[in-house]
Amino acid sequence: MQTTFTEKQLQDPAIKRSNEILRSCVHCGFCTATCPTYQVLGDELDSPRGRIYLIKDMLENERVPDAKTVKHIDRCLSCLACMTTCPSGVHYMHLVDHAREYIEENYKRPFTDRALRWVLAQILPYPMRFRWALIGAKLGRPLRHLMPDARLRAMLDMAPKHIPPVSRNDDPQSFAPQGPRIKRVALMTGCAQKALNTDINDATIRLLTRTGCEVVVADGAGCCGALTHHMGKSNESHKAAIANIRAWINELDGDGLDAIVINTSGCGTTVKDYGHMFRDGPLAEDAARVSALAMDISELLVQLDLPEGADKGMTVAYHAACSLQHGQQIKTHPKDLLKQAGFTVAEPADSHLCCGSAGTYNLMQPEISGQLKQRKVKTLEAKNPDVIAAGNIGCMMQIGSATDVPIVHTVELLDWATGGPKPPAMQQNRTVASNVPILR
């Protein structure tokens, strides 16, 4: 793609990077075939190629974003399926992130939009605030039909039936390995996950210590920054990222770390990008060190000596989170680990397509998200599974709200298969939450 940025514009590192990305695009349109929003809406401007044209025009002309441009960029899930299918290596993630930051700085949204985004940014990254919000949503759910905005109804629908108690395993501390120490790793315990499902971190700690890892929850580490980053709120996201970098560098320069382990794939994609985020600042070296050590839990587990299990007589429908399969290009590790543990793994049709969760997308774009959710659940249930496994809390909440099939994190099944307790979600009677509105 030909671009016309001026030399002055190209002195801005963000513009320079976006120019490189734009010039790598050859207009082939392969991205449209795998874009969920293009499949749902059928509008070229709701495809990566269409959004690339909008972003190019906006940035080159230093134009104040108009409502049309904002609408189509807001509809992007950042599922990154386009990056997997692109033959030219267009790094769409960096481009759309820059566009969102530009919009945040230069476009004044309607009051209701600004208020909703502010509330989400002030609640979701903070586990205790999020817990109180979930309690409020749970109490307010009977009044959802009175809510005039579909996004408010989606926020009420988000509250799980059961809000778990606070887990002490999330506090800064170290967990000794069972037997000789093989590795010393820092576990990122996250933010929303600590409010929505404490079983995941608990299972991760049990599994890693059982396989010879000392597990450290670093003092000062918290939200990865992804939730605000994808809203274009770079100040907030960078503040969270900086806290993590400093916390993990303290451990790295202290007793050392072999890995920074992340069991929420949306966070993993962001942490692995810290080196890019801070490439031109004083934290460049430390950020790069952190990114280099960041690993999805499945990446670490394939390096460890997990025992092989006998046939469990259970079919697991594996849902591949977009941030894992597209953002991090990790596609086989979770399935291989589950098979090794003795489970029969089934993969649904169109497994490359997003479930519609995508961070805060299901709250800000509930109609599109709802349609993607129903399609994803249909393909998963078609496999007649005993349980659904996924590697991202957002996907688990999204899918779990529309099916009676238990959904658990992959690491919970692996923990169970190697001596841990049966995942609590597989022992509970479940009810299907109210569905969000769906496009017709």
N, C-alpha and C positions, 0 to 999 in steps of 0.2 A: 504494500500500500504506500502510495506517495504521500509525504507529509510536507507541510510548509511552515514549520515552526521557525521563528527567527533565532539568530544567535543569542540574543538577549534572553529569550524564553528558555533556550536550552541550557542556560547557566543554572537554572533551577534543577536540582537533582531529580525531583519527582517528574518534571516535564521531560527531562532527558531519558529517564527510564520508560515513560509512557511512549515517547517517540520511538524508542527501540522496539517496543512491543507492537506498536501500530505498523511499523515498517516491515515486520515479519509476517503480517497477515496477507494472504494471497487471494482473498475473497472466494475461496473454494466452496464454502457453504457446508462442509462436512459437519460442522458444529450444530447445524440446525437439526440434524437427524437424531441427536442425542440430548437436545435441550428440552427439559420437562415443560418449561413455560411456553415454548414454541409449539409443542405437541398439544398442550391444553388450549392455548389461545389462538394459534394459527396466524399470528401477526409477525411479520419479519422483524419489526422493531422489538419484539419480545424474544428474539434469538440473539446469541452472542454476536453474530455478524452485524445485525441491526444495531445493537447497542454500541458496538465498536465505532460505527459511523457517527452515532450521536455523540459519543465521547470525544472522538476526533474533532468534530465541528465545535463542540463546547470549549475544549482546551485550546485549540489552535487560535480561535477568535477571541479567547478570554471573555467568553460570553456569559452573562448572567443566566444561569439555568432557567429554562421555562418549565411550566408544569408538565408538558408532554414529555420532555426529556427525563425529568425526575420520575415520572410515573413508570416509564419503561425500565429505568435503572433500578428503581425500588422493587420492581417485580422479579429481578434476578435473584435466584436462590443462593448464588455462590456455591453451587454443588460441584462445579469444576469438571463436569462430564465433558464439556467442550475441550478442556485441556488434554484429557485422555485421548480423545478422538482426533485432535488437530494434527495434521501431517507436517505442519510448519513450525510447531513448537511455540505457538503464540501463548505467552504467559498472561492469560486473561485475568488471573487472580490479582496480580499487581495493578493491572489497568483499571479494573472495576473498583478496587480499593481506593485508588487515587481519585477516581471520579466521585466516589461517595464523599471523600474528604473535601473535594472541591465544592460539591453541592452543599455540604454542611456549612462551609464558610461563606458561600455566596448566594444561597437561596433561602428566602424566608417562607417556611412552610405555614399552612393554615394552623391556627391556634391549637385545634384538637390534635393534629399530628405532632406538633412540638411538645404538647403536654404528655402525650402517650410515650413518645421517645424519651423524654426526660424521666418519666416515672420508671420505665424499664431500665434505663441506665443507672438510676439511683437505687434500684431494688435487686435486680437479678444477680449482679456480681457480688452481693453481700449476703452470705448464707443466713444470718439471723434475721435481717430485714426480709429476705425472701420467705423464710419460715412464717413470719407474721403475716405477710401478704397472702401466702397459701391458706393460712387459717381463715383470713378474712374472705378470700374467694370461696372457700368451702362453705362458710356461713351464708354467703350471698348467692350461691348457686341457685336456690329455689326462686330467686327473683330475676334470673337471667332473661326471661321473656319480656321483662320491662326495659331492658337495656336497648337504647336506640341505635347503638353502633355494634356491628358484627365483631369488631375488635375487642370491645368490652366483654361481649359474650364469650369470645375465645379465651380471654383472660380468666373468666370464671370457670370455664371448662378445663383449664389447665390444672387446677388443683386436684391432686390424687385423692382417692378415697381414704388412704391411710398416709399420714405424714409421720415419717419415722422419727424416733427420738434422736437427740444429738449423740453422735458417736465420739467417744474420747480418743479413738484412734486417729482422729483428724487433728488433734493437738500436736504442736511441735515436740518430737521425741524420736527415739531410735528403737527399733525392734530387732533383737538379736536373732541370728539364724539358728536353725535346728541342725546342729552338727558343724563341721568346719565351714568357715566363711569362704565362699567362692567369689562373691561380688559385693560391693557396697553401692547401693543405689538410693537416689532420692525419689520419693513418690510424690507426684503432684496430686493433691487431694481435691483441687478445683474449688468451685463456688456453688453453682446451681446443684451439682450432684450431691453436695453435702447436705442440702436441704431436701432433695427429692428422693434420694436412695442411698442410704449409708451402707447397704449390703455390699456394694461394689468395692469400695475401698477396703472394707473388712476382709472380703474374700481375696483381694489382691495381696494384702499383707500376709495372710495365712499361707497363700500359695508360694509367695516369694521366699518367706522365711523357711518354709518346708523344703525348698529347693536350694538352700544354702546362701541366700542373700540377706545381708543386713539392710534393713529398710529404714530410711531416714525421712521424717516429715520435717522439712527445713523451716526454721523460725523466720517468719516474714513472707513466706510464699503464699500466694492466694490465687485470685482470678487471673487467667492468662491474658485477659484483655480482649478476647475475640468478640464478645457480645457488643461492646462499644466500638471496637474497631470496624465492624461491619455496618455500623450506623454512620461511619465517617467521623466519629468523635475521637480524633487522634490524641488529644490531650489526655483524656481519661484512659484510653487504651494503653498509651505509652507509660502512664504513671503506674498502671498495674504491671506492665511488662518489666519496668525498671525494678520494681520491688522483687519480682521473681528472680531476675538476673542477679541482683545483689545477694539474695538469700542463697541461691545455689552456688554462686562463686565463693561465698563464705565456706560452704561445705567442701567445695572442690579444692580450695586452697588450704583447708584445714586437714581433715582426715582423708580427703580424696573421695572421688565418685567414679564409678565405672559407667554409670548411665543415669539419666533423668527419665524416670518411667512415667508414662501418661496413659491412663485408662479411659480417657474421654477423647475420642479421635478428633473432635472439633478443636479441642485445646491443643492437641498434638500438631495439627497443621499450622496453628498460629505460632507455637513455641519454636517449631522448626524454621519459622520465617523471621525470628528475632534478629538474626544476623543481617537480613535485608533491611528490616525496619530501622536499625540503628547503624547502618553501614557508614554513614557520613558524620557520626558524632563521636564524642569521647568514650561512649560505651561500646564502640564497634568491636573491639577485640573480645571483651567479656561476652557480648551478645553472640558473637560467632562461636565462642567456646560452648556456650549453653546450647545453641542450636545443634552443634555437632554431637553433643551428648544426648539430646532428646530422642526418645524411642517410644513407640507404641508398645504396650504391654506384650502384644503378640510377637514383636520383633525380639524382645528379650527372652521370652519363653522358648522360642525355637533354638536359642543358644544354650539353654539349660537342659539338664538330664531329667526330663519329665518321664515317668514310667508309662509304658504302654498299658492300656486297659483292655479288658475283655469286652465283648459285645454287650452294650447296656440295654439292648432291645428298645431303644428310643430313637425316634426320628427328630432331628433338630433342623428346623428351617432357618438357614443363616441369612440374615439381612446385612448386606454390605453397606455400611455407612458411607456416604459420599466423601466425607472428609478423610476416610481411611483409604478407599479404593481409588479416588481421583486426586484428593489433596496430597496424600502421602504415597500413592501407588503401591499400597499393601493389599494384595488380593488373595493370596493363597495361605498365608500363615494361620489365620484364625480357623479356616476350614481344615487344614492339615492337623492342627493341634486337637481339634474336636474329634477328628477321625482316629487319631492316635490314642485318644482317651477312651475310645470305644463307642462313640456315638455314630449313628448314620446321619450324614449331612445331606440335606436337600437344598438346592438353590432355586429361588423362584424365577419365573420368566421376567425378562426385562430388569434383571438385578442391577443394572447400571443406572436406573432411574431413581430419582430422589423420592423419599417418603413425604416430603413437604414440611419437615420440621425446620431444619436450616437455621438453628439459633433462635432468633426472635421472629423469623418469617411467619411461623404459624400464628403469631399474635398480631402481626402487622398486615399480613395478607391472608386472612383466614379462609376466604373463598377458594383461592387457588390452592392453598395448602390442603384444604379439606378434600378437594378432588384428587390430589396426588395421594393423600392418605388412603382414601377408599380403594384406589387402584392398587396401591402397594399391599394393603391388607388382603385384598382378593387374591393376588398372586401368591402370597405367603400361605394363606389358608388352603389354597388349591393343592398344596403338598401334604395336606392332612398331618401336620406335625404334632408331636407331643409337646413341644416347646419351641419358641422362637428365640434365637440368640442374636445379639447385636453388640457392637463395640462402642456405642455412643449413647449417653443418657437422653439426649434430645430425641433421637430416633425411638428409643424405648418408650418414652412418654407418649410420643405421637402415635405409634402403632398400638401401644397398649390401651389407648383410649377407645379403640374401635374393634377389639377382638376379645374373645373369651380365652384364647390360647395364651398360656403364661408366656411372658417375655422376660428374659434375664440377660445379664451381661455374659459374654463368652467366658470371662474369667471365673464367674460363679460356677459354671458347669465344670470347668477344669479343676477348680478347687474341690468341688464335690467328688469328682472322679478320682482325686488323689488323696482323699482322706478327710476332707472338710464336710461341713453339714450340707444337707440338701438346700438348694436355694429357697428362701422363704416365699418367693413369688409362686413357686410350684406347689406350695402347701396351702395357699389361701383360696377361698372362694372369691371369684372375681365377678364384677358386674361391669358392663360396658358403659362408659361415660357418654354423655350427650354428644352427638356429632355436631361439628360446626357446619354452617351453611355450605352448600356445594353449588358450584356453577352448573347451570343446565345448558 
